[in-house]
């Protein structure tokens, strides 16, 4: 056999109108990136970032090109000053050095077949021992039905796949507009068939500026609002996951090479090998160990723009936020700084004031604080439940963030209302929006149970999880702290909330006073 020549897709540069989407990573064009494995010396990557990816294959900007720069006196999404949309992300986690498209898997022979009819042995990267969502016979049957894009490497005459993605999973650019019908909502689309994990792939054009505008989306910049569903056998993950993606719509509606801004807990080793990163869509969804599609359904709203300005600004700030994240200037927190909260803070700080949905209940949060603190004998656990119930809901629940952003996007599209667009960078959105799609991505069958729709409230979370906490399925993880010598600046000044929140303290004082007054009233009544 001879090796296929010229099938590897190079790694990717700044926006060039009309360039093929397959020649990109997100909004950036080919040959501005180089492939690297492990530590790079010298390069423009922060030492903290290198530490997290010291065992990984990544794409790095060419040495002569500008890389995103952060301000050391800011934290995360607060760092919006002087964004440069031409500056590249310091690192893109590709996981593999090459990418191929139009590949077909021959299940019976374990061969991969190219568009030219050539056959090659096909193998998979090893399964991470703690990963419960891996390729099985059902995966082969599902994947073997359609052409694939594959990221991987050569091992002799065998192509070893790191990620796979069904190429029919793309926007339907020939579809007519199907707006939300009466009684239909974004939430009902997400909750269709209990989340649609077993449903067919679905792409629907919800709005277009003028007849035929959706069909002209090819080659235009887009923003993807991405919601992943609940995991079917992890009772800590009924809330789902959230991310923002940017890229260029492919000639046939492809989005596999878009970049996903995936915020994840860096302080622990994911059981699936996930590392928070700017990462290609096909890897984010189809990595054989960490791919979201192997263990839950997903949903995406796609906003297509006539100009790249809005997606460029959103990606530019995310590039910078990740630098703060790797430096530990701020750290992931499941209530206060989770995937939804960091992402929606990015939009709001840029000037898209997505309407908030309030908190569950301050009174309930304060009462829950004392209940959990007493029963668990832990003020820390009491503070955690307080934060869950007292965090603004678009920042807490991925599904609520998706719903709020999506409904505001549709309102802007239908009415031209700029009320929530408060900056000069975001105000062009109303004129530049061309089309809005809804996409439902089914779960790729694997060894993992099928997932569900994500929950929209704490009450729904408790309904979906077992009432007896001892019956919860929880996947343990191990710690992964950034070494102390790598911490500097704001990382050495962590923002930690007080273990006793003021409202909870006030509630205790009020209850104590009321109890005292009641006692005095009863005693005086008894004396009479």
C-alpha positions in Angstrom: 0.0 0.0 0.0 1.1 3.6 -0.5 0.3 6.4 1.8 -2.3 8.9 0.7 -0.6 12.1 -0.3 -2.1 15.6 0.1 -5.2 14.5 2.1 -4.1 16.1 5.4 -5.7 19.5 5.9 -3.3 22.1 7.2 -3.9 24.0 10.4 -5.4 27.3 10.1 -5.7 32.5 9.8 -7.4 35.8 9.8 -10.8 36.1 8.1 -10.6 36.1 4.3 -14.0 36.5 2.6 -14.8 33.7 0.1 -12.1 31.3 1.4 -13.2 27.7 1.7 -14.5 26.7 5.1 -12.6 23.4 4.9 -9.4 25.5 4.8 -9.9 27.0 8.2 -10.0 26.7 11.9 -13.0 28.8 12.8 -12.6 32.3 11.4 -8.9 31.9 10.8 -7.3 30.9 7.5 -4.8 28.1 6.8 -1.1 28.3 7.2 -1.1 30.8 10.1 -0.8 27.8 12.5 1.8 25.1 13.0 1.3 21.7 14.6 3.2 21.0 17.8 3.2 18.2 20.4 4.1 18.9 24.0 6.2 21.8 25.2 7.3 24.4 22.7 10.6 26.3 23.0 10.5 29.2 22.1 6.9 30.1 21.2 4.2 32.6 22.1 2.3 30.3 24.4 2.1 31.1 28.2 4.0 28.7 30.4 0.7 27.9 32.3 -1.0 27.0 29.0 1.9 24.8 28.0 1.7 23.0 31.3 -2.0 22.0 30.7 -1.2 20.8 27.2 2.3 19.3 27.8 1.1 15.9 26.5 -1.2 17.0 23.7 -1.0 17.8 20.0 -2.0 21.4 19.4 -2.1 24.1 16.7 0.1 27.2 17.5 0.3 30.5 15.6 3.3 30.9 13.4 6.0 32.8 15.2 5.7 36.0 13.1 1.9 36.4 13.6 0.1 38.4 16.4 -1.3 36.4 19.3 -4.0 37.5 21.7 -2.7 39.6 24.6 -4.2 39.9 28.0 -4.1 42.7 30.7 -2.6 41.4 33.9 -4.8 43.6 36.1 -8.0 42.1 34.8 -9.8 38.8 35.3 -11.6 36.8 32.6 -14.3 38.5 30.6 -13.7 41.9 32.3 -10.6 42.2 30.0 -12.3 43.9 27.0 -9.9 46.8 26.4 -8.3 47.1 22.9 -9.4 43.8 21.5 -7.6 42.8 18.3 -9.7 40.6 16.1 -6.7 39.8 13.9 -4.8 38.4 16.9 -4.9 34.6 17.0 -5.7 32.3 19.9 -2.5 31.3 21.6 -3.4 27.6 21.2 -6.0 25.5 19.5 -6.4 22.0 20.9 -6.7 19.8 17.8 -5.6 16.5 19.4 -4.1 15.3 16.1 -1.8 16.6 13.4 -3.9 15.8 10.3 -7.5 15.9 9.2 -9.2 14.1 6.3 -12.6 14.4 4.8 -14.9 12.3 2.6 -13.8 9.0 4.3 -16.1 6.0 4.5 -15.8 3.3 7.1 -16.2 -0.3 5.9 -17.4 -1.9 9.1 -16.9 -5.6 8.3 -13.2 -5.2 7.2 -12.2 -2.3 9.6 -11.0 -0.4 6.6 -11.4 3.3 5.8 -12.1 4.1 2.1 -11.2 7.4 0.5 -13.2 9.4 -2.0 -10.8 8.0 -4.6 -11.6 4.4 -3.6 -8.3 3.6 -1.9 -8.5 1.4 1.2 -6.6 1.8 4.4 -6.5 0.0 7.7 -8.5 1.9 10.4 -7.9 1.9 14.1 -8.9 4.0 17.1 -6.9 5.8 19.8 -6.8 3.9 23.0 -9.7 4.2 25.4 -9.0 6.2 28.6 -9.6 3.8 31.4 -12.1 6.0 33.3 -14.1 6.9 30.2 -17.5 5.1 30.0 -18.4 6.5 26.6 -16.4 4.7 23.9 -16.8 3.2 20.5 -18.7 -0.2 20.3 -20.4 -2.2 17.6 -23.4 0.1 17.6 -21.1 3.0 16.9 -19.6 1.2 13.9 -23.1 0.7 12.5 -24.0 4.3 13.0 -20.7 5.8 11.7 -20.6 3.5 8.8 -23.7 4.9 7.2 -22.2 8.2 5.9 -19.0 9.9 4.8 -16.8 11.1 7.7 -14.2 13.7 8.5 -11.4 12.2 10.6 -8.7 13.7 12.7 -5.8 11.4 13.5 -2.3 10.2 12.6 -0.6 7.4 10.6 0.9 4.4 12.3 2.7 2.6 9.5 -0.1 1.7 7.0 -2.9 2.3 9.5 -4.9 5.4 10.1 -5.4 5.9 13.8 -8.5 8.1 14.5 -8.6 10.6 17.3 -12.0 12.0 16.3 -14.6 11.3 13.8 -17.6 13.4 12.5 -20.4 12.4 10.2 -20.3 14.9 7.3 -24.1 14.9 6.7 -24.3 16.7 10.1 -24.4 20.2 8.6 -26.8 23.1 7.9 -29.5 22.5 5.4 -28.9 25.4 3.0 -31.7 24.3 0.7 -34.5 24.4 3.3 -37.3 26.9 3.3 -38.0 29.0 6.4 -39.8 27.3 9.2 -40.4 29.9 12.0 -41.5 28.9 15.4 -45.1 28.0 15.3 -47.8 29.0 17.8 -47.2 27.0 21.0 -43.7 26.2 19.9 -40.5 27.5 21.6 -36.8 27.0 21.7 -37.3 25.0 24.9 -39.8 22.7 23.2 -37.3 22.1 20.4 -34.7 21.2 22.9 -37.1 18.9 24.9 -38.5 17.2 21.8 -38.4 13.4 22.3 -36.9 13.8 25.8 -33.9 15.6 24.3 -33.7 13.8 20.9 -30.7 11.6 21.7 -32.2 8.8 19.5 -33.8 11.2 16.9 -32.5 11.8 13.4 -30.2 14.8 12.8 -32.3 17.9 12.2 -31.4 21.3 10.7 -34.2 24.0 10.5 -34.1 27.5 9.2 -35.9 29.6 11.7 -35.5 33.1 10.1 -33.9 34.7 7.1 -33.6 38.4 6.3 -35.1 38.0 2.8 -36.3 35.0 0.7 -33.3 32.9 -0.2 -30.9 34.6 2.3 -30.5 31.3 4.1 -29.4 29.5 0.9 -26.7 32.2 0.5 -25.1 31.4 3.9 -22.1 29.6 2.4 -18.8 31.4 3.0 -20.3 33.8 5.6 -19.2 34.2 9.2 -21.4 32.6 11.9 -21.9 32.4 15.6 -22.9 29.1 17.1 -24.7 29.0 20.4 -24.1 25.4 21.5 -26.0 23.5 24.2 -25.2 19.9 25.2 -27.8 17.8 26.9 -27.8 16.0 30.2 -25.8 12.8 30.6 -27.9 9.7 31.1 -25.9 8.1 33.8 -24.2 10.9 35.7 -26.4 12.6 38.2 -24.1 15.6 38.6 -24.5 16.4 34.9 -28.3 17.0 34.4 -27.6 20.7 33.7 -25.8 19.9 30.5 -23.0 22.0 29.0 -22.7 25.3 27.1 -20.3 26.9 24.6 -20.0 29.6 22.0 -18.5 28.7 18.5 -17.4 30.8 15.6 -16.5 30.0 12.1 -17.4 30.2 8.4 -20.3 28.3 6.9 -19.1 25.7 4.4 -20.1 25.4 0.8 -22.7 22.8 1.7 -23.5 24.1 5.2 -20.5 22.4 7.0 -19.5 23.6 10.4 -17.0 20.9 11.5 -14.0 23.2 11.4 -15.6 26.0 13.5 -13.9 26.7 16.8 -15.7 26.0 20.1 -14.8 27.9 23.2 -15.1 25.1 25.8 -14.8 26.2 29.4 -14.3 23.2 31.7 -12.8 22.6 35.1 -9.0 22.8 34.9 -8.5 21.9 38.5 -9.4 18.2 38.0 -8.5 15.5 35.5 -11.6 14.8 33.4 -12.5 11.1 33.3 -12.8 11.6 29.5 -9.6 13.6 29.1 -11.4 16.9 28.4 -9.2 20.0 28.7 -10.8 23.5 28.6 -9.7 25.0 25.3 -10.5 26.6 22.0 -11.0 23.5 20.0 -12.4 22.4 16.5 -16.1 21.5 16.5 -15.5 18.0 15.1 -13.0 17.3 17.9 -15.3 18.9 20.6 -18.2 16.7 19.5 -16.4 13.6 18.0 -13.2 13.0 19.9 -13.3 9.2 20.7 -12.8 9.8 24.4 -13.9 13.4 25.1 -16.4 14.0 22.4 -19.7 15.4 23.7 -21.7 13.5 21.0 -20.7 10.1 22.4 -22.6 10.6 25.6 -25.4 13.1 25.1 -27.6 15.0 22.5 -26.7 18.5 21.5 -28.5 21.6 20.1 -27.2 24.7 18.3 -28.5 28.0 17.2 -26.5 29.4 14.3 -26.6 33.1 13.5 -25.2 33.9 10.1 -23.8 37.4 9.4 -23.2 39.4 6.3 -20.0 40.7 7.9 -17.6 38.9 10.2 -17.4 41.7 12.8 -19.7 40.3 15.5 -18.2 36.7 15.5 -14.7 38.2 15.4 -15.3 40.3 18.5 -16.7 37.4 20.4 -13.9 35.1 19.4 -11.3 37.8 20.2 -12.5 38.1 23.8 -12.7 34.4 24.3 -9.1 34.1 23.1 -8.1 36.5 25.9 -10.4 34.9 28.5 -8.7 31.6 28.0 -5.3 33.2 28.8 -6.7 34.4 32.1 -8.2 31.0 32.7 -4.9 29.1 32.1 -3.1 31.6 34.4 -5.7 30.9 37.1 -6.6 34.6 37.3 -10.1 33.1 37.8 -11.1 29.5 38.3 -14.0 27.3 37.2 -16.8 27.1 39.7 -19.9 25.0 39.1 -22.3 27.8 40.3 -20.5 31.1 40.0 -18.1 30.6 37.1 -19.3 27.7 35.0 -19.4 27.2 31.2 -22.7 29.2 30.8 -21.6 32.0 33.2 -18.2 32.6 31.6 -19.7 32.5 28.1 -22.6 34.9 28.8 -20.3 37.2 30.7 -18.3 37.4 27.5 -21.3 38.5 25.5 -22.5 41.0 28.2 -19.1 42.5 28.6 -18.9 43.0 24.8 -22.2 44.9 25.0 -24.8 42.3 24.2 -26.9 42.6 27.4 -28.7 39.2 27.1 -31.8 39.6 29.4 -31.3 38.1 32.8 -33.8 35.6 34.3 -33.2 36.3 38.0 -32.3 33.9 40.7 -34.2 30.8 42.0 -34.9 32.4 45.4 -32.7 34.4 47.9 -34.8 33.2 50.8 -34.6 29.6 49.6 -30.9 30.0 49.1 -30.4 31.3 52.7 -32.6 28.6 54.2 -30.8 25.9 52.2 -27.4 27.2 53.3 -28.2 26.5 57.0 -29.9 23.2 56.2 -27.0 21.8 54.2 -24.4 23.3 56.6 -26.1 21.6 59.5 -26.8 18.2 57.9 -23.5 17.9 56.1 -21.6 19.7 59.0 -19.8 21.8 56.4 -20.1 25.6 55.9 -18.3 25.0 52.5 -21.1 22.8 51.3 -23.7 25.2 52.7 -22.1 28.0 50.6 -22.1 25.8 47.5 -25.9 25.2 47.7 -26.4 28.9 48.5 -24.5 29.8 45.3 -26.6 27.4 43.2 -29.8 29.0 44.4 -28.6 32.6 44.3 -26.8 32.7 40.9 -28.6 34.5 38.1 -30.1 31.7 36.1 -28.6 32.5 32.7 -25.2 32.2 34.3 -26.1 29.0 36.1 -28.0 26.8 33.7 -26.7 26.1 30.2 -30.3 25.6 29.0 -31.5 28.9 30.4 -28.5 30.7 28.8 -29.3 29.0 25.5 -32.9 30.0 25.7 -32.2 33.6 26.8 -29.6 34.2 24.1 -31.7 32.5 21.4 -34.9 34.4 22.2 -33.1 37.7 22.2 -31.4 36.9 19.0 -34.8 36.1 17.4 -36.3 39.3 18.7 -33.4 41.3 17.3 -33.8 39.6 13.9 -37.6 40.0 13.7 -37.9 43.5 15.1 -34.5 45.2 14.7 -34.7 46.1 18.4 -31.3 47.2 19.6 -32.2 47.6 23.3 -29.9 44.9 24.4 -27.1 45.9 22.1 -25.4 48.6 24.2 -21.9 49.0 22.5 -20.8 50.2 19.1 -19.2 46.7 18.6 -22.5 44.9 19.0 -25.1 47.3 17.6 -24.4 46.3 13.9 -25.8 42.9 14.8 -29.4 44.0 13.8 -28.3 45.0 10.3 -25.7 42.2 9.7 -27.9 39.2 10.7 -28.7 37.2 7.6 -30.2 33.9 8.9 -30.8 31.9 12.0 -30.8 28.1 12.1 -31.7 25.6 14.8 -29.8 22.3 14.8 -30.5 19.1 16.8 -27.5 16.7 16.9 -28.4 13.2 18.1 -26.1 11.2 20.4 -23.7 8.9 18.6 -24.3 5.4 20.0 -21.6 4.2 22.3 -21.0 2.2 25.4 -22.7 5.0 27.4 -26.4 5.3 28.2 -28.4 7.7 26.1 -28.5 11.3 27.4 -31.5 13.5 28.0 -32.6 17.1 27.6 -30.8 19.5 30.0 -32.8 20.9 32.9 -34.0 24.5 33.2 -34.3 24.9 36.9 -33.1 23.5 40.2 -36.5 21.9 40.9 -36.3 20.1 37.6 -32.8 19.0 38.4 -34.1 17.4 41.6 -36.9 15.7 39.7 -34.6 14.2 37.2 -32.0 13.0 39.7 -32.8 10.2 42.3 -34.4 11.6 45.4 -32.0 9.6 47.5 -28.6 11.3 47.1 -26.9 8.0 48.0 -28.3 6.5 44.8 -26.7 9.2 42.6 -24.3 8.0 39.9 -21.2 10.1 40.2 -18.1 9.7 38.2 -15.0 10.4 40.5 -12.2 12.6 39.2 -8.7 13.3 40.5 -7.2 16.8 41.3 -5.1 18.6 38.7 -3.8 21.8 40.4 -1.6 24.3 38.5 1.8 24.1 40.2 2.4 26.9 42.6 5.6 28.2 40.8 3.4 28.9 37.7 1.0 31.0 39.6 1.5 34.7 39.4 -0.3 38.1 39.7 -4.0 37.7 40.3 -3.7 33.9 40.5 -2.1 34.6 43.9 -5.1 36.7 44.9 -8.0 34.3 44.5 -11.5 35.6 44.6 -13.2 33.3 47.2 -16.6 34.1 48.6 -17.1 34.3 52.3 -18.2 30.9 53.8 -21.1 32.7 55.5 -23.1 34.9 53.0 -24.7 38.0 54.5 -28.3 37.1 53.6 -27.9 33.7 55.3 -26.5 35.4 58.4 -29.4 37.9 58.4 -31.9 35.1 58.0 -30.4 33.4 61.1 -30.5 36.7 63.1 -34.1 37.3 62.1 -35.1 33.8 63.0 -33.3 34.1 66.3 -35.0 37.5 67.1 -38.4 36.1 66.1 -37.8 33.0 68.2 -36.8 35.2 71.2 -39.9 37.4 70.8 -42.1 34.3 70.5 -40.5 32.9 73.7 -41.1 36.1 75.6 -44.7 36.3 74.4 -45.3 32.7 75.5 -43.7 33.3 78.9 -45.7 36.4 79.5 -48.9 34.7 78.5 -48.1 31.8 80.9 -47.5 34.2 83.8 -50.9 35.8 83.3 
